[in-house]
Amino acid sequence: MSELDDWTHGQRRLLGQRCDEGHAWYLPRPRCPRCGSAASPFEPIGTGTIFAQTTIHRRGDGGASSIGITLVDLDEGIRVMAQCAPGTSIGSRVVVSIVQDADTAQLFPYCEVIPA
């Protein structure tokens, strides 16, 4: 396993990157997209706030279903895309974790609302 292996490489973890100047971003890059300095991976705690949300309605052989898709601003300063319950409100506090789809065994980020 590489230090940059995350859920996109079959590992059950979410990774961000940070440079020596303190800039943080999501999705691996060899250098900082803002200042060009070296990058180091970090594993965020996963708590954050919903920045944007949409619900996708699908119709298939098994009937209709809906999934929520969100952009989450994590507390560490990175924005990630994740699935969520349909209708999750913008501004909600959530925790993002990596889950495995029961049908396909694929990993993906999923966020759940933190109870008030």
C-alpha positions as CSV (number, residue, x, y, z in Angstrom):
1,M,0.0,0.0,0.0
2,S,1.3,3.4,-1.0
3,E,1.0,6.4,1.3
4,L,-1.4,7.9,-1.3
5,D,-3.7,4.9,-1.6
6,D,-7.2,5.9,-0.5
7,W,-10.7,4.7,-1.3
8,T,-10.1,5.2,-5.1
9,H,-7.4,2.5,-4.8
10,G,-9.4,0.1,-2.6
11,Q,-8.3,1.3,0.8
12,R,-11.0,2.3,3.3
13,R,-9.7,5.8,4.0
14,L,-10.1,9.4,2.8
15,L,-6.9,11.3,2.2
16,G,-6.3,15.0,1.7
17,Q,-3.0,16.7,1.0
18,R,-1.2,19.7,2.6
19,C,1.8,21.7,1.6
20,D,4.5,23.3,3.7
21,E,2.7,26.7,3.4
22,G,-0.5,25.2,5.0
23,H,-2.7,25.0,1.8
24,A,-4.9,21.9,1.8
25,W,-6.7,20.1,-1.0
26,Y,-8.4,16.9,-2.0
27,L,-7.4,14.5,-4.8
28,P,-3.7,13.6,-5.0
29,R,-1.3,15.9,-6.8
30,P,2.5,15.9,-6.8
31,R,2.7,19.6,-5.8
32,C,0.5,22.2,-4.2
33,P,-1.9,23.7,-6.8
34,R,-1.6,27.2,-5.2
35,C,2.1,27.6,-4.5
36,G,3.9,24.6,-6.1
37,S,5.6,23.4,-3.0
38,A,5.8,19.7,-2.0
39,A,2.7,17.9,-0.8
40,S,2.2,15.6,2.2
41,P,-0.9,13.4,2.6
42,F,-3.1,13.5,5.8
43,E,-6.2,11.7,6.9
44,P,-9.0,14.1,7.8
45,I,-11.2,13.4,10.8
46,G,-14.2,13.6,8.4
47,T,-16.4,16.2,10.1
48,G,-17.7,19.1,8.1
49,T,-20.6,21.1,6.7
50,I,-22.7,20.5,3.7
51,F,-21.8,23.2,1.1
52,A,-24.2,22.0,-1.7
53,Q,-26.6,19.1,-2.2
54,T,-28.7,17.6,-4.9
55,T,-30.9,14.6,-5.2
56,I,-30.8,12.2,-8.2
57,H,-33.9,10.2,-9.1
58,R,-33.3,6.9,-10.9
59,R,-35.7,4.5,-12.5
60,G,-34.6,1.0,-13.1
61,D,-35.8,-2.6,-13.3
62,G,-36.3,-2.7,-9.6
63,G,-38.4,0.5,-9.5
64,A,-37.5,4.1,-8.7
65,S,-34.8,5.1,-6.2
66,S,-33.1,8.3,-5.1
67,I,-29.7,9.2,-3.9
68,G,-28.3,12.4,-2.5
69,I,-25.0,13.9,-3.7
70,T,-23.2,16.5,-1.6
71,L,-20.2,18.7,-1.5
72,V,-18.8,18.7,2.0
73,D,-16.4,21.3,3.4
74,L,-14.4,19.3,5.9
75,D,-13.0,21.1,9.0
76,E,-9.5,20.6,7.7
77,G,-10.1,22.9,4.8
78,I,-10.8,20.5,1.9
79,R,-14.0,20.0,-0.1
80,V,-15.1,16.4,-0.9
81,M,-18.0,14.9,-2.9
82,A,-20.0,12.3,-1.1
83,Q,-23.3,10.5,-1.2
84,C,-25.9,11.3,1.5
85,A,-29.6,10.7,2.3
86,P,-31.8,12.5,-0.2
87,G,-32.9,15.9,1.0
88,T,-30.0,16.5,3.4
89,S,-29.9,20.2,4.1
90,I,-27.2,22.6,3.1
91,G,-25.4,23.8,6.2
92,S,-25.9,20.5,8.1
93,R,-23.0,19.3,10.2
94,V,-22.0,15.8,8.9
95,V,-19.3,13.2,9.2
96,V,-17.9,11.6,6.1
97,S,-16.8,8.0,6.1
98,I,-15.8,5.5,3.5
99,V,-18.5,2.8,3.0
100,Q,-18.7,-0.3,0.8
101,D,-21.7,-0.8,-1.6
102,A,-23.4,-4.1,-0.7
103,D,-24.1,-5.0,-4.4
104,T,-20.9,-4.0,-6.1
105,A,-18.4,-4.0,-3.2
106,Q,-17.1,-0.6,-4.4
107,L,-15.9,1.9,-1.8
108,F,-17.2,5.5,-1.8
109,P,-17.5,8.5,0.6
110,Y,-20.8,8.8,2.4
111,C,-21.9,11.5,4.8
112,E,-24.3,11.3,7.7
113,V,-25.8,14.2,9.6
114,I,-24.4,14.6,13.1
115,P,-27.4,14.7,15.6
116,A,-27.8,18.0,17.3
